[in-house]
Amino acid sequence: MNGAPRVVVADDQALVRTGFRLILDADGIEVVAEATDGAEAVEAVRRTRPDVVLMDIRMPDMDGLEATRRILGGAADAPRVVMLTTFDLDHYVYAALAAGASGFLLKDVTPEHLVAAVRTVRAGDALLAPAITRRLVQRFARRSAERPSLHRDLAALTPRELDVLRLLAQGLSNAELATGLHLSEATVKTHVSHILGKLTLRDRAQAVVVAYETGLVSPGSYDNGDGAEPRGWPRGA
């Protein structure tokens, strides 16, 4: 994509909105609108058609989860949504990823990380902090016959694509996937693209959720037992 990203910041705390605007403006990223609740965020997206929405989970009237569902529901040209949360993760973040959010950030994110995150998701990649994502998904992803998943059938994937999805669910980058599977990065990108297309997923964040919900990867299967990240997990987001 050409040009600087255009961003909507939705948070009920004025200090958060102002701080994020100053950080993004300083890097040439335009904040086209601010919103104090989910309803305002939905309207701001409709009005300004941004590339990225930084969405607080907990806001009055309409929360960030419902706003995300409305923004992403059925819109082919919908923006990427990044959820904003505190250190205390809860099921709202997991539900947002399942609904199509491209990842999440902690509100005390550094300026450099915030700018990089906006540019990353605008480029079409998911924003996955592996250690946090793993704990989150393992806590809330549960196989249940009473709760069928829209993407539960993985039969459309080839054996190689299933291998890629298993490793992708660990939070591995394309370069690490390529090394682990002895493939070129270009081939890995093609496999990831095919996976997302066949399963009708927006990005890697949803692919991680699907890998757990379908049972392709089991919660705890990559846990070393000491709380550390599994071998091969990238550090940071």
C-alpha positions in Angstrom: 0.0 0.0 0.0 1.1 3.5 -0.8 1.1 6.5 1.6 1.0 6.6 5.3 -1.5 4.5 7.3 -4.8 6.3 8.3 -5.9 5.4 11.8 -8.9 5.6 14.1 -8.2 5.5 17.8 -11.1 4.3 20.0 -10.6 4.5 23.8 -12.7 6.1 26.5 -9.6 7.5 28.2 -8.6 10.9 26.7 -5.0 10.5 27.8 -4.7 7.3 25.9 -6.2 8.8 22.7 -4.0 11.9 23.0 -0.9 10.0 23.7 -1.4 7.6 20.8 -2.2 10.5 18.4 1.0 12.3 19.4 3.1 9.2 18.9 1.6 8.4 15.5 1.6 12.0 14.3 5.3 12.2 15.1 5.9 9.3 12.7 3.8 10.7 9.9 0.8 8.4 10.6 -2.5 10.3 10.4 -5.1 9.8 13.1 -8.3 10.6 11.1 -10.7 10.3 14.0 -11.0 9.5 17.7 -13.9 7.7 19.4 -14.9 7.4 23.1 -17.0 4.2 22.7 -17.8 1.4 20.3 -20.7 3.2 18.6 -18.5 6.2 17.9 -15.8 3.9 16.6 -18.2 2.2 14.1 -19.4 5.6 12.9 -15.9 6.9 12.6 -14.9 4.0 10.5 -17.9 4.4 8.2 -17.1 8.1 7.8 -13.3 8.1 7.4 -12.6 4.6 6.0 -9.2 4.2 7.8 -6.6 1.5 7.3 -6.3 0.6 11.0 -8.4 0.9 14.1 -6.8 0.9 17.5 -9.8 -0.4 19.6 -10.1 -0.5 23.4 -11.8 -3.6 24.6 -13.8 -2.1 27.5 -15.7 1.1 26.7 -19.1 2.3 27.8 -22.4 1.7 25.9 -20.9 -0.5 23.2 -17.6 -2.3 24.0 -14.7 -2.9 21.6 -15.7 -6.5 20.9 -19.2 -5.6 19.5 -17.7 -2.7 17.6 -15.1 -5.0 16.0 -17.8 -7.4 15.0 -19.8 -4.6 13.3 -16.8 -3.1 11.6 -15.5 -6.4 10.3 -18.8 -8.2 9.6 -19.0 -8.9 5.9 -17.1 -5.9 4.7 -14.5 -6.8 2.0 -12.7 -3.5 2.5 -12.8 -3.4 6.3 -9.8 -1.9 8.1 -7.5 -4.0 10.3 -8.5 -3.8 14.0 -5.9 -4.0 16.8 -7.4 -4.5 20.3 -6.0 -2.4 23.2 -5.9 -4.1 26.6 -4.2 -4.0 30.0 -2.0 -6.7 31.2 -5.0 -8.6 32.6 -6.0 -10.6 29.6 -9.6 -12.0 29.4 -11.9 -13.7 27.1 -12.8 -10.5 25.2 -9.4 -10.5 23.6 -9.7 -14.1 22.4 -13.2 -13.4 21.1 -11.9 -10.4 19.2 -9.3 -12.5 17.5 -11.9 -15.0 16.6 -14.0 -12.2 15.2 -11.3 -11.1 12.9 -9.1 -8.6 14.9 -5.6 -8.7 13.7 -4.0 -8.8 17.1 -3.7 -6.8 20.3 -1.4 -4.4 22.1 -1.0 -3.6 25.8 -1.8 0.0 26.5 1.7 0.7 27.9 3.2 -0.2 24.5 6.4 1.8 23.7 6.1 4.4 20.9 8.4 2.4 18.6 6.2 -0.7 19.1 3.0 1.2 18.5 4.2 2.6 15.2 5.6 -0.7 14.1 2.3 -2.4 15.0 0.2 0.0 12.9 2.5 -0.5 9.9 2.6 -4.3 10.4 -1.2 -4.8 10.4 -1.7 -2.2 7.6 0.6 -4.3 5.5 -1.7 -7.3 6.0 0.2 -9.2 8.7 -1.2 -10.2 12.1 0.2 -8.7 15.3 1.0 -11.7 17.5 3.0 -11.4 20.7 3.7 -15.1 21.0 4.0 -15.5 24.8 0.8 -13.6 25.5 -1.1 -15.1 22.5 -0.2 -18.6 23.6 -1.4 -18.1 27.2 -4.6 -16.5 25.9 -5.5 -19.1 23.4 -4.6 -22.0 25.7 -6.8 -20.5 28.4 -9.9 -20.0 26.2 -9.7 -22.3 23.2 -11.8 -25.3 24.0 -12.9 -28.1 21.8 -16.6 -28.6 22.1 -19.1 -30.6 20.1 -21.8 -28.2 21.3 -20.0 -25.2 19.9 -19.1 -25.9 16.3 -16.6 -23.7 14.6 -17.3 -22.0 11.2 -13.8 -23.2 10.1 -13.7 -26.5 11.9 -13.3 -28.6 8.8 -9.6 -28.6 7.8 -10.1 -31.2 5.0 -9.4 -28.6 2.3 -5.8 -28.2 3.5 -3.0 -30.3 2.1 -0.7 -32.2 4.4 2.0 -29.6 3.9 -0.5 -26.8 4.7 -1.4 -28.6 7.9 2.2 -28.7 8.9 2.5 -24.9 8.2 -0.6 -24.2 10.2 0.7 -26.3 13.2 3.9 -24.3 13.3 2.1 -21.0 12.6 0.1 -21.6 15.7 3.3 -21.5 17.7 3.8 -17.9 16.6 6.6 -18.6 14.2 7.5 -16.1 11.6 7.7 -16.9 7.9 11.5 -17.1 8.1 11.3 -19.5 11.1 8.7 -21.6 9.3 10.9 -21.8 6.2 13.9 -22.9 8.3 11.9 -25.5 10.2 10.3 -27.0 7.1 13.3 -26.6 4.8 11.4 -24.4 2.4 12.0 -21.0 0.9 10.2 -18.0 2.5 8.4 -17.4 -0.8 7.0 -21.0 -0.6 6.0 -20.5 3.0 4.1 -17.3 2.1 2.3 -19.1 -0.6 1.2 -21.9 1.8 0.1 -19.3 4.4 -1.9 -17.5 1.7 -3.6 -20.7 0.6 -4.5 -21.6 4.2 -6.1 -18.2 4.8 -7.9 -18.4 1.6 -9.2 -21.9 2.0 -10.4 -21.3 5.6 -11.7 -17.8 4.8 -9.5 -16.2 7.4 -8.3 -12.5 7.5 -4.8 -13.2 8.8 -2.5 -15.2 11.0 -4.2 -14.2 14.2 -7.4 -16.0 13.2 -5.3 -18.9 11.9 -3.8 -19.4 15.4 -7.3 -19.4 16.9 -8.6 -22.0 14.4 -5.6 -24.3 14.9 -6.6 -24.5 18.6 -10.3 -24.6 18.2 -10.2 -27.4 15.6 -7.8 -29.5 17.8 -5.0 -29.4 15.3 -2.9 -28.0 18.2 -3.9 -28.8 21.7 -3.7 -26.3 24.6 -0.5 -27.0 26.5 1.1 -29.1 23.7 3.9 -26.5 23.4 4.3 -25.8 27.1 7.7 -26.6 28.5 6.3 -26.9 32.0 8.3 -24.0 33.3 6.3 -21.1 31.8 8.9 -20.4 29.2 8.2 -20.0 25.5 8.7 -23.1 23.4 11.9 -23.5 21.4 11.8 -21.4 18.2 9.3 -18.9 19.5 10.2 -15.4 18.4 10.8 -12.8 21.0 8.5 -9.8 21.1 5.6 -9.1 18.8 
